[in-house]
Amino acid sequence: MNFEPDTTTQELSAALEAFMQEHVLPAEHVFEDQLAELDDPWAWDAVPILHDLRARARSQGLWNLFLPGVNGAELTNLQYAPLAEIMGRSPHLGPPTFNCAAPDTGNMEVLNLFGTPEQKATWLTPLLDGRIRSSFAMTEPAVASSDATNIATSIERDGDDYVINGRKWWITGAMNPNARIFIVMGKTDTNASRHRQQSMVLVERDTPGVEVHRGMQVLGYRDNDHGGHAELSFTDVRVPATNLIAEEGAGFAIAQARLGPGRIHHCMRAIGVAERAIELMCDRADGRVAFGKPLSEQGVVREWIAESRVRVEQLRLLVLKTAWLMDTVGNRGAHTEIQAIKIATPTTVQWILDKAMQVHGAAGLSQDFPLANAYAYIRTLRFADGPDEVHKNALAKAELARRRTVDA
C-alpha cells in the first residue's frame, strides 16, 4: 500500500498549510475581537477579517474543495482528507475561510445531488459563492432524534403548496441572520413504510410562521463562530410544492446520503484539532518548570504525549481507509468504516484535548488557549450525525451478522 499522497494532494496541502500559517492562525484573535464588536453576535460571517480571508483564499483557488467538480476541484475523498485536517487546525475559522464549513457543505451536497435546476440556481449558486449561509433542520426536542424515523414535524400537501408544522432544535447556524435557507425534514405520509414517511423541503428564513426562539449553549459556549445552534418552530408555514427536494418519501434516504460525507468531514477536521492540541501540549511542556525540571521531563507528561501521537496516527489511518473505500466502493460499501470513525474520532480527540488542557494547568480551561473551546466542539460530535451508542449498536449488529454468515 502506497501511503504517499498524489501530486495534486501534496500541492494543495502545501498551499493550504502556508495559507493557514500565514493568514488564518494569526487572525484567530482578530476574528474573535471583531465578532464581539458586531451588533448581532450571531452574524459571524459579517466579520471583516473573514471577508478578507475568504477573498484571498478564493483568489488562490482554495475554495469549495469538498465538492468534486466544483470550481475545477475534482478531488476524491482520499485527496480531500489531509486538506480537511489542515483546515481543522482552526475549527472555527479555517473551514469557513475556504467555504468548507458545516452545515453548508452538507446542504450544498444535498442540493448538488438532489436539487432541481431551479433549486440549484436559487440556493446552491449563492452558497457556492459564499454569499449566504444555510441550516439543516432535522433534530427535534420532543422526540428521541437519534432515531430519525421519530421525526414528528408534519409536511402536508395543500394544493400547490406544502404546509409545515413542528419544532426543531440544535439547528446549527440558524441563529445567523444570513442563514437564508433551511432544509427541513418532516413527515409527508405517516401511513407509509417506516423509512418512506419523511420528506425534505426548502424553507426560506423569512417565510411567515418561521420563528427562531433561542440559541442553544454548548458546555456554556454560545458558539457564535458557527452562527449558533437554534431552537426553531414552524407554524402553518406555507411553501410552494416546488420546494420539495427530490420526491415525497425520499427524506430518510437523502439524510443518509448527506450524513455519510458529513461524518467523515467532521472526523477529518477533528484530526487537525488533535494535531494542534499535541503541538500546544509539547510547547507548554517544554516552557513550564515544576519541581525543578521542565514538564517535558516528567514521566507522566511524556506518556501523554506519546500516547497522543499513537492514538492520532491510528485514527488517521482509519479515516484514510474509510475515505479510500468511499471512493472505490461507495458510501454504502464503506458503511462499517464510517460508523467506526464516527465512534472512534470524538473520544480519541477528546482524550488528547483533555491531556493538553491538563498540561496547560488552569490556563487550559481559559479563553487564552483554543483548547477548552475545541473540547466543547469535539464533545458535540458524540451527538452530531448520530450518538455513539446508535453507531456502536449498528456496528455490532453488522459484525454479528457477518460472523453468523461465516459460521453458516
DRENLUMMAR-49146 format. One record per residue (C-alpha): residue number from 1; residue in one letter; x, y, z. Coordinates in Angstrom, 2 decimals. Layout:
N
> seq; type; xx; yy; zz
> NUM; a; X; Y; Z
...
end
This chain:
408
> seq; type; xx; yy; zz
> 1; m; 0.00; 0.00; 0.00
> 2; n; 1.34; 3.41; -1.00
> 3; f; 0.84; 5.97; 1.74
> 4; e; 2.32; 8.89; -0.19
> 5; p; -0.30; 11.47; -1.29
> 6; d; -0.51; 12.13; -5.00
> 7; t; 0.90; 15.29; -6.58
> 8; t; -2.40; 17.18; -6.52
> 9; t; -2.89; 16.49; -2.83
> 10; q; 0.69; 17.44; -2.00
> 11; e; 0.41; 20.73; -3.88
> 12; l; -2.94; 21.67; -2.33
> 13; s; -1.75; 20.60; 1.14
> 14; a; 1.32; 22.82; 0.84
> 15; a; -0.78; 25.76; -0.32
> 16; l; -3.33; 25.28; 2.47
> 17; e; -0.65; 24.81; 5.13
> 18; a; 1.06; 28.03; 4.05
> 19; f; -2.25; 29.90; 3.98
> 20; m; -3.21; 28.67; 7.44
> 21; q; 0.15; 29.60; 8.95
> 22; e; 0.40; 32.99; 7.26
> 23; h; -3.21; 34.18; 7.37
> 24; v; -5.71; 32.07; 9.34
> 25; l; -3.97; 31.22; 12.61
> 26; p; -2.71; 34.80; 13.16
> 27; a; -6.26; 36.07; 12.53
> 28; e; -7.99; 33.96; 15.19
> 29; h; -7.88; 36.60; 17.93
> 30; v; -8.73; 39.36; 15.45
> 31; f; -11.77; 37.37; 14.37
> 32; e; -12.95; 36.92; 17.96
> 33; d; -12.43; 40.63; 18.74
> 34; q; -14.33; 41.73; 15.64
> 35; l; -17.10; 39.23; 16.32
> 36; a; -17.54; 40.70; 19.80
> 37; e; -17.98; 44.17; 18.28
> 38; l; -20.89; 43.20; 16.00
> 39; d; -24.37; 44.45; 16.81
> 40; d; -25.58; 40.91; 16.15
> 41; p; -23.05; 38.46; 17.67
> 42; w; -24.56; 35.58; 15.69
> 43; a; -23.74; 37.13; 12.32
> 44; w; -20.26; 35.59; 12.28
> 45; d; -19.81; 35.74; 8.51
> 46; a; -20.13; 39.56; 8.64
> 47; v; -16.77; 39.86; 10.43
> 48; p; -14.40; 41.93; 8.24
> 49; i; -11.35; 39.70; 8.72
> 50; l; -13.30; 36.67; 7.48
> 51; h; -14.30; 38.57; 4.33
> 52; d; -10.64; 39.35; 3.72
> 53; l; -9.58; 35.75; 4.29
> 54; r; -12.29; 34.36; 2.05
> 55; a; -11.46; 36.73; -0.80
> 56; r; -7.79; 35.83; -0.55
> 57; a; -8.50; 32.08; -0.40
> 58; r; -10.81; 32.23; -3.39
> 59; s; -8.27; 34.17; -5.42
> 60; q; -5.79; 31.36; -4.79
> 61; g; -8.21; 28.62; -5.86
> 62; l; -8.61; 27.29; -2.32
> 63; w; -12.40; 27.26; -2.47
> 64; n; -15.15; 24.61; -2.27
> 65; l; -12.56; 21.85; -2.19
> 66; f; -15.02; 19.46; -0.51
> 67; l; -17.33; 19.19; -3.54
> 68; p; -15.97; 17.29; -6.57
> 69; g; -16.30; 19.04; -9.90
> 70; v; -16.99; 22.49; -8.47
> 71; n; -14.68; 25.40; -9.28
> 72; g; -12.33; 23.00; -11.02
> 73; a; -11.73; 20.84; -7.93
> 74; e; -12.02; 17.17; -8.92
> 75; l; -10.94; 15.77; -5.57
> 76; t; -11.67; 12.34; -4.18
> 77; n; -12.45; 11.76; -0.51
> 78; l; -8.92; 10.42; -0.08
> 79; q; -7.44; 13.59; -1.59
> 80; y; -9.67; 15.84; 0.49
> 81; a; -8.86; 14.14; 3.82
> 82; p; -5.49; 15.83; 4.52
> 83; l; -6.88; 19.15; 3.32
> 84; a; -9.79; 19.00; 5.77
> 85; e; -7.32; 18.07; 8.51
> 86; i; -5.27; 21.19; 7.80
> 87; m; -8.39; 23.38; 7.90
> 88; g; -9.45; 21.70; 11.14
> 89; r; -6.42; 23.06; 12.97
> 90; s; -8.55; 26.19; 13.38
> 91; p; -12.01; 24.61; 13.58
> 92; h; -13.99; 27.85; 13.81
> 93; l; -12.08; 29.96; 11.29
> 94; g; -10.32; 27.51; 8.96
> 95; p; -13.24; 25.75; 7.21
> 96; p; -15.35; 28.90; 6.61
> 97; t; -12.31; 30.67; 5.14
> 98; f; -12.32; 28.12; 2.31
> 99; n; -16.14; 27.75; 2.14
> 100; c; -15.80; 24.23; 3.52
> 101; a; -17.75; 24.67; 6.76
> 102; a; -20.65; 22.60; 8.04
> 103; p; -23.61; 22.66; 7.79
> 104; d; -23.29; 24.46; 4.44
> 105; t; -21.11; 21.69; 2.99
> 106; g; -23.75; 19.03; 3.60
> 107; n; -26.54; 21.25; 2.34
> 108; m; -24.61; 22.02; -0.83
> 109; e; -24.07; 18.30; -1.34
> 110; v; -27.81; 17.69; -0.98
> 111; l; -28.68; 20.40; -3.49
> 112; n; -25.97; 19.24; -5.85
> 113; l; -27.18; 15.62; -5.74
> 114; f; -30.95; 16.03; -5.46
> 115; g; -31.86; 19.63; -6.27
> 116; t; -33.79; 20.71; -9.36
> 117; p; -32.14; 23.16; -11.78
> 118; e; -34.27; 25.94; -10.28
> 119; q; -33.32; 25.00; -6.70
> 120; k; -29.66; 24.91; -7.65
> 121; a; -29.82; 28.30; -9.33
> 122; t; -31.67; 29.89; -6.42
> 123; w; -29.79; 28.35; -3.48
> 124; l; -26.78; 26.27; -4.47
> 125; t; -25.11; 29.01; -6.52
> 126; p; -25.11; 31.64; -3.75
> 127; l; -23.96; 29.00; -1.25
> 128; l; -21.07; 28.04; -3.51
> 129; d; -20.23; 31.72; -3.85
> 130; g; -20.28; 32.13; -0.07
> 131; r; -22.88; 34.89; -0.27
> 132; i; -25.39; 33.20; 2.06
> 133; r; -25.47; 30.55; 4.77
> 134; s; -27.88; 27.67; 5.36
> 135; s; -29.11; 25.25; 8.01
> 136; f; -30.28; 21.63; 8.16
> 137; a; -33.38; 21.27; 10.34
> 138; m; -33.82; 17.65; 11.40
> 139; t; -33.39; 17.24; 15.21
> 140; e; -36.43; 17.83; 17.42
> 141; p; -36.82; 18.43; 21.19
> 142; a; -39.94; 16.32; 21.72
> 143; v; -38.68; 13.02; 20.27
> 144; a; -35.54; 10.90; 20.52
> 145; s; -33.93; 12.15; 17.33
> 146; s; -31.20; 9.51; 17.47
> 147; d; -33.86; 7.54; 15.60
> 148; a; -34.56; 9.78; 12.61
> 149; t; -37.81; 7.96; 11.86
> 150; n; -39.20; 9.56; 15.05
> 151; i; -39.26; 12.99; 13.42
> 152; a; -42.71; 14.44; 14.14
> 153; t; -42.76; 17.68; 12.12
> 154; s; -45.60; 17.48; 9.62
> 155; i; -45.31; 18.47; 5.96
> 156; e; -48.80; 18.33; 4.42
> 157; r; -49.68; 18.90; 0.78
> 158; d; -52.30; 21.60; 0.21
> 159; g; -52.89; 22.27; -3.45
> 160; d; -49.74; 23.75; -4.95
> 161; d; -48.15; 24.21; -1.52
> 162; y; -46.79; 22.29; 1.45
> 163; v; -47.78; 23.37; 4.97
> 164; i; -45.23; 22.72; 7.71
> 165; n; -45.83; 22.47; 11.45
> 166; g; -43.30; 21.41; 14.04
> 167; r; -40.45; 22.33; 16.33
> 168; k; -36.71; 21.83; 15.83
> 169; w; -33.62; 22.44; 17.94
> 170; w; -29.83; 22.25; 17.77
> 171; i; -30.13; 23.60; 14.23
> 172; t; -26.55; 24.65; 13.54
> 173; g; -26.02; 28.07; 12.01
> 174; a; -29.67; 29.12; 12.24
> 175; m; -29.05; 31.99; 14.66
> 176; n; -27.09; 33.72; 11.91
> 177; p; -29.44; 36.09; 10.03
> 178; n; -27.56; 35.25; 6.83
> 179; a; -28.74; 31.63; 7.05
> 180; r; -31.28; 32.38; 4.35
> 181; i; -32.50; 28.86; 3.63
> 182; f; -33.39; 25.86; 5.82
> 183; i; -33.60; 22.26; 4.62
> 184; v; -36.43; 20.95; 6.79
> 185; m; -37.11; 17.25; 7.34
> 186; g; -40.60; 16.14; 8.32
> 187; k; -43.30; 13.58; 7.60
> 188; t; -45.48; 13.73; 4.50
> 189; d; -47.14; 10.33; 4.90
> 190; t; -47.45; 8.69; 8.32
> 191; n; -49.08; 5.62; 6.71
> 192; a; -46.09; 4.81; 4.51
> 193; s; -43.40; 2.31; 5.48
> 194; r; -41.14; 3.44; 8.30
> 195; h; -38.35; 4.84; 6.10
> 196; r; -40.64; 6.35; 3.45
> 197; q; -42.67; 8.67; 5.70
> 198; q; -40.14; 11.51; 5.65
> 199; s; -39.51; 14.23; 3.08
> 200; m; -37.36; 17.34; 2.85
> 201; v; -38.43; 20.80; 1.78
> 202; l; -36.65; 24.11; 1.34
> 203; v; -37.94; 26.86; 3.64
> 204; e; -36.77; 30.45; 3.38
> 205; r; -35.92; 32.07; 6.67
> 206; d; -38.36; 34.96; 6.22
> 207; t; -41.36; 32.75; 5.44
> 208; p; -44.35; 33.64; 7.68
> 209; g; -44.65; 31.18; 10.55
> 210; v; -40.92; 30.52; 10.89
> 211; e; -39.75; 31.62; 14.34
> 212; v; -36.23; 31.48; 15.77
> 213; h; -36.65; 31.17; 19.54
> 214; r; -33.19; 30.95; 21.06
> 215; g; -29.60; 29.86; 20.67
> 216; m; -28.51; 26.70; 22.48
> 217; q; -25.33; 26.78; 24.57
> 218; v; -22.69; 24.06; 24.33
> 219; l; -20.98; 23.50; 27.70
> 220; g; -21.50; 27.19; 28.40
> 221; y; -20.27; 28.37; 24.98
> 222; r; -22.67; 30.23; 22.71
> 223; d; -20.75; 29.02; 19.65
> 224; n; -21.21; 32.34; 17.85
> 225; d; -18.44; 31.32; 15.46
> 226; h; -20.77; 28.88; 13.69
> 227; g; -23.90; 31.01; 13.84
> 228; g; -25.14; 29.20; 16.91
> 229; h; -27.45; 26.22; 17.35
> 230; a; -31.04; 27.42; 17.27
> 231; e; -34.41; 26.26; 18.50
> 232; l; -36.99; 26.92; 15.79
> 233; s; -40.70; 26.49; 15.29
> 234; f; -42.76; 26.20; 12.12
> 235; t; -46.41; 27.21; 12.47
> 236; d; -48.56; 26.80; 9.37
> 237; v; -45.52; 27.62; 7.26
> 238; r; -46.55; 27.54; 3.61
> 239; v; -44.03; 26.93; 0.81
> 240; p; -44.50; 26.09; -2.88
> 241; a; -44.60; 22.38; -3.74
> 242; t; -41.60; 23.07; -5.99
> 243; n; -39.57; 23.45; -2.77
> 244; l; -39.72; 19.69; -2.24
> 245; i; -36.30; 18.07; -2.60
> 246; a; -36.36; 15.01; -4.89
> 247; e; -39.70; 13.31; -4.12
> 248; e; -42.06; 12.60; -1.26
> 249; g; -40.77; 9.79; 0.93
> 250; a; -37.12; 10.35; -0.02
> 251; g; -36.23; 12.31; 3.11
> 252; f; -34.65; 9.49; 5.09
> 253; a; -32.52; 8.34; 2.14
> 254; i; -31.40; 11.92; 1.47
> 255; a; -30.47; 12.32; 5.13
> 256; q; -28.31; 9.19; 4.98
> 257; a; -26.66; 10.38; 1.77
> 258; r; -25.92; 13.70; 3.45
> 259; l; -24.70; 12.35; 6.78
> 260; g; -22.13; 9.87; 5.38
> 261; p; -19.84; 12.51; 3.86
> 262; g; -20.66; 14.82; 6.75
> 263; r; -19.42; 12.28; 9.28
> 264; i; -16.08; 11.75; 7.57
> 265; h; -15.58; 15.51; 7.10
> 266; h; -16.10; 16.01; 10.84
> 267; c; -13.53; 13.30; 11.52
> 268; m; -11.00; 14.74; 9.08
> 269; r; -11.25; 18.18; 10.67
> 270; a; -11.08; 16.70; 14.17
> 271; i; -7.68; 15.14; 13.41
> 272; g; -6.45; 18.67; 12.73
> 273; v; -7.77; 19.70; 16.15
> 274; a; -5.83; 16.82; 17.71
> 275; e; -2.61; 17.71; 15.91
> 276; r; -2.78; 21.29; 17.11
> 277; a; -3.51; 20.12; 20.66
> 278; i; -0.38; 17.94; 20.58
> 279; e; 1.72; 20.87; 19.36
> 280; l; 0.38; 23.10; 22.13
> 281; m; 0.95; 20.34; 24.70
> 282; c; 4.57; 19.93; 23.62
> 283; d; 5.24; 23.67; 23.63
> 284; r; 3.70; 24.08; 27.06
> 285; a; 5.60; 21.09; 28.45
> 286; d; 8.91; 22.50; 27.24
> 287; g; 8.13; 26.00; 28.52
> 288; r; 6.97; 25.30; 32.07
> 289; v; 9.04; 24.16; 35.05
> 290; a; 7.63; 22.29; 38.06
> 291; f; 9.50; 20.63; 40.91
> 292; g; 12.84; 21.68; 39.49
> 293; k; 12.54; 20.46; 35.90
> 294; p; 10.51; 21.13; 32.74
> 295; l; 7.16; 19.41; 32.46
> 296; s; 8.53; 17.70; 29.35
> 297; e; 10.88; 15.74; 31.61
> 298; q; 8.05; 14.50; 33.81
> 299; g; 7.27; 10.86; 33.03
> 300; v; 3.50; 11.22; 33.09
> 301; v; 3.59; 14.13; 30.63
> 302; r; 5.84; 12.21; 28.24
> 303; e; 3.43; 9.29; 28.46
> 304; w; 0.52; 11.57; 27.50
> 305; i; 2.46; 12.98; 24.55
> 306; a; 3.49; 9.55; 23.32
> 307; e; 0.00; 8.12; 23.73
> 308; s; -1.48; 11.10; 21.91
> 309; r; 0.80; 10.50; 18.94
> 310; v; -0.07; 6.80; 18.81
> 311; r; -3.80; 7.44; 19.03
> 312; v; -3.92; 10.15; 16.39
> 313; e; -1.87; 8.06; 13.95
> 314; q; -4.22; 5.10; 14.43
> 315; l; -7.20; 7.37; 13.92
> 316; r; -5.78; 8.93; 10.76
> 317; l; -5.18; 5.53; 9.18
> 318; l; -8.78; 4.50; 9.85
> 319; v; -10.12; 7.75; 8.41
> 320; l; -7.94; 7.43; 5.29
> 321; k; -9.07; 3.83; 4.80
> 322; t; -12.68; 4.99; 5.06
> 323; a; -12.10; 7.77; 2.53
> 324; w; -10.48; 5.28; 0.15
> 325; l; -13.41; 2.88; 0.49
> 326; m; -15.93; 5.67; -0.14
> 327; d; -14.05; 6.45; -3.35
> 328; t; -13.75; 2.83; -4.50
> 329; v; -16.90; 1.04; -3.33
> 330; g; -19.17; 3.96; -2.43
> 331; n; -20.69; 5.22; 0.80
> 332; r; -22.79; 2.09; 1.27
> 333; g; -19.76; -0.15; 0.89
> 334; a; -17.88; 1.96; 3.43
> 335; h; -20.76; 1.99; 5.91
> 336; t; -18.98; -0.07; 8.57
> 337; e; -15.86; 2.10; 8.46
> 338; i; -17.92; 5.32; 8.51
> 339; q; -19.55; 4.08; 11.70
> 340; a; -16.17; 3.11; 13.14
> 341; i; -14.59; 6.53; 12.59
> 342; k; -17.68; 8.25; 13.96
> 343; i; -17.28; 6.19; 17.14
> 344; a; -13.50; 6.49; 17.44
> 345; t; -12.81; 10.10; 16.46
> 346; p; -14.60; 12.21; 19.10
> 347; t; -13.47; 10.04; 22.03
> 348; t; -9.87; 9.90; 20.78
> 349; v; -9.58; 13.63; 20.14
> 350; q; -11.42; 14.43; 23.36
> 351; w; -8.83; 12.37; 25.27
> 352; i; -5.96; 14.22; 23.60
> 353; l; -7.55; 17.61; 24.32
> 354; d; -8.06; 16.61; 27.94
> 355; k; -4.34; 15.82; 28.35
> 356; a; -3.32; 19.02; 26.57
> 357; m; -5.57; 21.01; 28.90
> 358; q; -4.07; 19.22; 31.91
> 359; v; -0.53; 20.13; 30.82
> 360; h; -1.62; 23.77; 30.49
> 361; g; -3.00; 23.83; 34.02
> 362; a; -5.78; 26.32; 34.67
> 363; a; -4.79; 28.19; 31.51
> 364; g; -6.08; 25.21; 29.53
> 365; l; -9.59; 25.96; 30.77
> 366; s; -9.41; 29.62; 29.76
> 367; q; -10.07; 31.64; 26.65
> 368; d; -6.33; 32.32; 26.30
> 369; f; -5.83; 28.99; 24.52
> 370; p; -8.11; 27.26; 22.00
> 371; l; -8.26; 24.01; 23.94
> 372; a; -11.40; 24.49; 26.04
> 373; n; -13.42; 25.77; 23.09
> 374; a; -12.15; 22.88; 20.98
> 375; y; -13.14; 20.44; 23.75
> 376; a; -16.73; 21.73; 23.67
> 377; y; -16.77; 21.45; 19.88
> 378; i; -15.42; 17.89; 19.85
> 379; r; -17.78; 16.81; 22.62
> 380; t; -20.75; 17.76; 20.42
> 381; l; -19.55; 15.29; 17.78
> 382; r; -20.56; 12.43; 20.07
> 383; f; -24.14; 13.54; 19.31
> 384; a; -23.89; 15.21; 15.89
> 385; d; -24.89; 12.95; 12.98
> 386; g; -25.95; 10.28; 15.46
> 387; p; -24.84; 9.49; 19.03
> 388; d; -22.07; 7.00; 19.80
> 389; e; -24.46; 4.38; 21.11
> 390; v; -26.51; 4.21; 17.90
> 391; h; -23.41; 3.69; 15.78
> 392; k; -21.99; 1.10; 18.20
> 393; n; -25.25; -0.82; 18.18
> 394; a; -25.44; -0.84; 14.38
> 395; l; -21.77; -1.75; 14.02
> 396; a; -22.12; -4.64; 16.48
> 397; k; -25.21; -5.95; 14.67
> 398; a; -23.33; -5.91; 11.36
> 399; e; -20.35; -7.67; 12.90
> 400; l; -22.54; -10.37; 14.44
> 401; a; -24.37; -10.87; 11.15
> 402; r; -21.09; -11.18; 9.27
> 403; r; -19.81; -13.82; 11.69
> 404; r; -23.07; -15.78; 11.57
> 405; t; -22.83; -15.84; 7.80
> 406; v; -19.33; -17.31; 8.04
> 407; d; -20.47; -19.96; 10.52
> 408; a; -23.38; -20.88; 8.30
end
